[in-house]
Amino acid sequence: MKRLLLAGLAFSVLIMPAMAADMPLKAPPPPPTWTGLYWGVNVGWIGSSQYNITNTGTDTGLGGLGTALALGVIPRSITVSHSGMFGGGQIGYNWQIDPSWVWGVEADFQGTTANGSTGTVSQVGGVLFPDTITTVYKYELDDLGTVRARFGWLSSPNLLWYGTGGLAYGQTKLSSSVQCPLGLPPCFSTSATATSSTHTSVGWTAGAGVEWKLSPVWSVKAEYLYAELGSQSNTIAYTYGPLVGGPFNSSLTSTVQREHDNIVRFGVNYKLF
């Protein structure tokens, strides 16, 4: 009996390597692919560097907004900036062209709280301006969208470093007003001395980011963008008098020069297929 058991054990030891060689090996899981359509959400902060609001004015007589501008009572240029939070979504498509490189396209749209305001106060005297003249300017960025190309390098199958650039657009609002309590009539007594205009500004954007795949369908990203949007103007009007030959008409046109925005945001993407 002992001999039989020993012979069985010896036979098992001999055939186990051969059996193991014939068993199919479990293949390692394939690396995640970045190719496919995705959508997601993002939140972040937007802030501008200082940009200029420039003023031009007209007058049909003396003592109006054009005269105040010519005498330096109203500044020809004033600086303003804005900042705020935003949130929105994105959709895009990636192509993984080889194990290390990915390129794609992405479009996004966000609502923002970004705004900024500034103003000037000039205490003046004399026949033309026996008054304190106050100007107030407010600029708002209500929403922002981009359409961009992306091109990136995979430092590992799950980690993508990329650069991006393309079109930027946004709805902006510029408000301006002038106050002269001792004017004839006082500036604030007519609605035309306070106005606002809404405009869709178009420009460009460029930046860089990093995206990490948490699973075959989920990823998270962090991104920085620099964006420039176009200019915008509005005009306030003031009819003043009575003077000899009056009343007279005057206007003040305020123009925002190119807006420069810095954008930092974080996002989550889900790969649809």
C-alpha positions as CSV (number, residue, x, y, z in Angstrom):
1,M,0.0,0.0,0.0
2,K,2.8,2.4,0.9
3,R,4.5,1.6,-2.3
4,L,1.4,2.4,-4.3
5,L,0.9,5.8,-2.6
6,L,4.6,6.7,-3.1
7,A,4.3,5.7,-6.8
8,G,1.1,7.9,-7.2
9,L,2.8,10.9,-5.6
10,A,5.9,10.5,-7.8
11,F,3.7,10.3,-10.9
12,S,1.8,13.5,-9.8
13,V,5.1,15.4,-9.3
14,L,6.2,14.3,-12.8
15,I,3.1,15.3,-14.7
16,M,2.2,18.6,-12.9
17,P,4.8,20.7,-14.9
18,A,3.4,19.3,-18.1
19,M,-0.2,20.0,-17.1
20,A,0.7,23.6,-16.1
21,A,2.3,24.2,-19.4
22,D,-0.8,23.1,-21.2
23,M,-3.2,25.3,-19.1
24,P,-4.2,28.6,-20.8
25,L,-2.6,31.7,-19.1
26,K,-4.9,34.6,-18.1
27,A,-4.0,37.6,-20.3
28,P,-3.3,40.9,-18.6
29,P,-6.0,43.5,-19.0
30,P,-5.5,45.7,-22.1
31,P,-4.4,49.3,-21.4
32,P,-7.3,51.8,-21.4
33,T,-8.0,53.5,-24.7
34,W,-8.6,57.2,-24.9
35,T,-10.4,57.0,-28.3
36,G,-14.1,57.9,-28.0
37,L,-16.8,60.4,-27.3
38,Y,-17.1,61.9,-23.9
39,W,-19.0,64.6,-22.0
40,G,-18.6,66.1,-18.5
41,V,-18.9,69.0,-16.1
42,N,-16.4,71.7,-14.9
43,V,-16.1,74.4,-12.3
44,G,-13.4,77.1,-11.8
45,W,-12.3,80.7,-11.4
46,I,-11.8,83.4,-14.0
47,G,-10.0,86.6,-13.6
48,S,-8.7,89.3,-15.9
49,S,-5.5,91.3,-15.9
50,Q,-6.2,95.1,-16.1
51,Y,-7.5,96.4,-19.3
52,N,-8.6,99.9,-20.5
53,I,-11.9,101.7,-20.9
54,T,-11.3,104.7,-23.2
55,N,-13.6,107.6,-23.6
56,T,-14.4,109.9,-26.5
57,G,-16.9,112.8,-26.4
58,T,-18.8,115.3,-28.4
59,D,-20.4,118.7,-27.6
60,T,-22.5,121.2,-29.6
61,G,-21.6,123.9,-27.1
62,L,-19.5,124.5,-23.9
63,G,-20.1,122.8,-20.6
64,G,-21.1,119.3,-21.8
65,L,-19.5,115.9,-21.6
66,G,-17.2,116.6,-24.5
67,T,-15.9,119.7,-22.9
68,A,-15.4,117.9,-19.6
69,L,-13.4,115.2,-21.4
70,A,-11.3,117.8,-23.2
71,L,-10.5,119.6,-19.9
72,G,-9.6,116.3,-18.2
73,V,-12.5,116.5,-15.8
74,I,-13.6,113.1,-17.2
75,P,-10.6,110.8,-17.9
76,R,-9.8,109.7,-21.4
77,S,-8.7,106.2,-20.1
78,I,-9.4,104.3,-17.0
79,T,-8.3,100.8,-16.0
80,V,-10.7,98.0,-14.8
81,S,-10.5,94.3,-14.1
82,H,-13.0,91.6,-13.2
83,S,-13.1,88.2,-11.6
84,G,-15.6,85.5,-10.5
85,M,-16.5,81.8,-10.4
86,F,-18.0,79.8,-13.2
87,G,-19.5,76.4,-13.9
88,G,-20.6,74.5,-17.0
89,G,-20.1,71.5,-19.2
90,Q,-18.0,70.1,-22.1
91,I,-18.2,67.5,-24.8
92,G,-15.5,66.2,-27.0
93,Y,-13.9,63.3,-28.9
94,N,-10.4,61.8,-28.6
95,W,-8.3,59.8,-31.0
96,Q,-5.4,57.8,-29.6
97,I,-3.1,57.6,-32.6
98,D,-0.5,55.4,-30.9
99,P,0.3,54.2,-27.4
100,S,1.8,57.6,-26.4
101,W,-0.1,60.3,-28.3
102,V,-3.7,61.5,-28.2
103,W,-5.4,64.3,-30.1
104,G,-9.0,65.5,-30.1
105,V,-11.6,68.3,-30.2
106,E,-13.6,69.8,-27.3
107,A,-16.3,72.4,-26.9
108,D,-17.5,73.8,-23.6
109,F,-19.9,76.4,-22.2
110,Q,-20.0,78.1,-18.8
111,G,-22.0,80.6,-16.9
112,T,-19.9,83.1,-14.9
113,T,-20.2,85.6,-12.0
114,A,-17.3,87.6,-13.3
115,N,-17.6,91.3,-13.0
116,G,-15.7,94.4,-12.0
117,S,-16.4,98.1,-11.6
118,T,-14.5,101.4,-11.3
119,G,-15.2,105.1,-11.2
120,T,-13.8,108.6,-11.0
121,V,-14.8,111.6,-9.0
122,S,-13.7,115.1,-10.0
123,Q,-14.3,118.1,-7.8
124,V,-14.2,121.1,-10.1
125,G,-15.2,124.7,-10.0
126,G,-15.7,127.6,-12.3
127,V,-18.4,128.7,-14.8
128,L,-18.4,125.6,-16.9
129,F,-18.3,122.9,-14.1
130,P,-19.4,124.3,-10.7
131,D,-20.0,120.8,-9.6
132,T,-18.7,117.3,-8.6
133,I,-18.7,115.1,-11.7
134,T,-18.8,111.3,-11.1
135,T,-18.4,108.6,-13.7
136,V,-19.0,104.9,-13.0
137,Y,-18.2,102.0,-15.2
138,K,-19.1,98.3,-14.7
139,Y,-18.1,95.4,-16.8
140,E,-19.6,91.8,-16.6
141,L,-18.8,88.5,-18.3
142,D,-22.1,86.6,-18.2
143,D,-21.0,83.4,-20.0
144,L,-18.0,82.0,-21.8
145,G,-17.6,79.2,-24.4
146,T,-14.7,77.7,-26.3
147,V,-14.2,75.4,-29.2
148,R,-10.6,73.9,-29.1
149,A,-8.3,71.3,-30.5
150,R,-6.3,69.2,-28.0
151,F,-3.0,67.4,-28.5
152,G,-1.4,65.4,-25.7
153,W,1.3,62.9,-24.6
154,L,0.6,59.9,-22.3
155,S,3.3,59.6,-19.6
156,S,1.5,56.4,-18.6
157,P,-1.6,54.7,-20.0
158,N,-3.8,56.6,-17.6
159,L,-2.2,60.0,-17.5
160,L,-2.5,62.5,-20.4
161,W,-0.6,65.9,-20.6
162,Y,-2.0,68.1,-23.3
163,G,-1.9,71.5,-24.9
164,T,-5.1,73.1,-26.3
165,G,-6.2,76.2,-28.3
166,G,-8.9,77.6,-30.5
167,L,-12.0,79.9,-30.5
168,A,-13.4,81.7,-27.5
169,Y,-16.6,83.7,-27.2
170,G,-18.7,85.2,-24.4
171,Q,-21.6,87.5,-23.6
172,T,-20.3,90.7,-22.0
173,K,-22.2,93.7,-20.5
174,L,-20.8,97.2,-20.2
175,S,-22.6,99.8,-18.1
176,S,-21.6,103.5,-17.7
177,S,-23.1,106.5,-16.1
178,V,-22.3,110.2,-15.3
179,Q,-23.6,112.3,-12.4
180,C,-23.4,116.1,-12.1
181,P,-25.9,117.2,-9.4
182,L,-25.6,120.9,-10.1
183,G,-25.8,120.6,-13.9
184,L,-28.7,122.3,-15.8
185,P,-30.4,119.9,-15.7
186,P,-28.7,117.5,-13.2
187,C,-27.1,114.6,-15.2
188,F,-29.0,111.9,-13.3
189,S,-32.3,113.5,-14.1
190,T,-32.3,112.0,-17.6
191,S,-32.2,108.3,-18.3
192,A,-29.8,108.7,-21.2
193,T,-26.9,109.6,-18.8
194,A,-26.9,105.9,-17.5
195,T,-26.8,103.1,-20.0
196,S,-25.7,99.5,-20.5
197,S,-25.1,97.4,-23.6
198,T,-24.8,93.6,-24.0
199,H,-22.5,92.2,-26.7
200,T,-21.2,88.8,-27.9
201,S,-17.5,89.1,-28.0
202,V,-15.3,86.7,-30.0
203,G,-11.6,86.0,-29.6
204,W,-9.1,83.2,-29.0
205,T,-7.8,80.9,-26.3
206,A,-4.8,78.7,-25.5
207,G,-3.6,76.7,-22.6
208,A,-2.6,73.4,-21.1
209,G,-3.9,70.7,-18.8
210,V,-3.6,67.2,-17.4
211,E,-6.2,64.4,-17.4
212,W,-6.2,61.2,-15.4
213,K,-8.3,58.1,-16.2
214,L,-9.8,56.7,-13.0
215,S,-11.4,53.8,-15.0
216,P,-12.1,52.9,-18.6
217,V,-15.0,55.5,-18.6
218,W,-14.3,58.0,-15.9
219,S,-11.5,60.7,-15.8
220,V,-10.7,63.9,-14.0
221,K,-8.8,66.9,-15.3
222,A,-7.2,70.2,-14.3
223,E,-6.7,73.0,-16.9
224,Y,-5.4,76.5,-17.4
225,L,-6.6,78.7,-20.3
226,Y,-5.7,82.2,-21.4
227,A,-8.4,83.9,-23.4
228,E,-8.8,87.2,-25.2
229,L,-12.2,88.7,-26.2
230,G,-12.9,91.6,-28.5
231,S,-13.9,95.2,-27.8
232,Q,-17.2,96.7,-26.8
233,S,-18.7,100.2,-26.7
234,N,-21.7,102.1,-25.4
235,T,-22.7,105.8,-25.4
236,I,-24.4,108.0,-22.9
237,A,-26.0,111.3,-23.9
238,Y,-26.6,114.6,-22.0
239,T,-28.7,117.6,-23.2
240,Y,-27.8,120.6,-21.1
241,G,-28.8,124.3,-20.8
242,P,-30.3,126.8,-20.6
243,L,-27.4,128.9,-22.0
244,V,-27.3,131.4,-24.8
245,G,-28.1,129.5,-27.9
246,G,-28.9,126.3,-25.9
247,P,-30.0,123.7,-25.2
248,F,-26.9,121.8,-26.3
249,N,-26.3,118.1,-26.9
250,S,-23.3,116.1,-25.7
251,S,-22.3,112.5,-25.7
252,L,-19.6,110.2,-24.1
253,T,-18.7,106.9,-25.7
254,S,-16.9,104.4,-23.6
255,T,-15.0,101.5,-25.2
256,V,-13.6,98.4,-23.6
257,Q,-10.3,97.5,-25.2
258,R,-9.4,93.8,-25.6
259,E,-10.2,91.8,-22.5
260,H,-7.6,89.4,-21.2
261,D,-8.8,86.4,-19.0
262,N,-7.0,83.8,-17.0
263,I,-9.0,80.6,-16.4
264,V,-8.4,77.8,-13.9
265,R,-10.8,74.9,-13.9
266,F,-11.4,71.3,-12.8
267,G,-13.6,68.8,-14.6
268,V,-14.9,65.3,-14.6
269,N,-15.5,63.4,-17.9
270,Y,-17.5,60.3,-18.7
271,K,-16.7,58.4,-21.9
272,L,-19.9,57.5,-23.7
273,F,-18.3,55.0,-26.2
